[in-house]
Amino acid sequence: MKLYFNNNFINVKINKFLAYIILKKIYINKKSYDKFIRILKEIKF
């Protein structure tokens, strides 16, 4: 039972870490996307 709990705890930690990495990638892509849009607008005007 304790071993199962420990494995579960590790899995939760890994899942949170993966979710954090994915969110960070999305956030970085969003920032670069906003920058890209800003550059396009500057070129337009």
C-alpha positions in Angstrom: 0.0 0.0 0.0 2.8 2.4 0.9 4.7 1.6 -2.3 1.5 2.2 -4.3 1.0 5.5 -2.6 4.6 6.6 -3.3 4.3 5.6 -6.9 1.0 7.6 -7.1 2.7 10.6 -5.5 5.6 10.4 -8.0 3.1 10.1 -10.9 1.2 13.2 -9.7 4.5 15.1 -9.4 5.5 14.1 -13.0 2.1 15.0 -14.4 2.2 18.4 -12.7 5.7 19.0 -14.1 4.6 18.0 -17.6 1.6 20.3 -17.3 3.8 23.1 -16.2 6.2 22.5 -19.2 3.2 22.4 -21.6 1.7 25.6 -20.2 5.1 27.3 -20.3 5.5 26.4 -24.0 2.0 27.7 -24.8 2.8 30.9 -22.9 6.1 31.4 -24.7 4.3 30.7 -28.1 1.6 33.3 -27.1 4.3 35.9 -26.3 6.1 35.3 -29.6 2.7 35.3 -31.4 1.9 38.7 -29.9 5.3 40.0 -30.9 4.8 38.7 -34.4 1.4 40.5 -34.7 2.9 43.7 -33.3 5.7 43.5 -36.0 3.1 42.9 -38.7 1.1 46.0 -37.6 4.3 48.1 -37.5 5.1 47.0 -41.1 1.6 47.9 -42.2 1.7 51.5 -41.0 
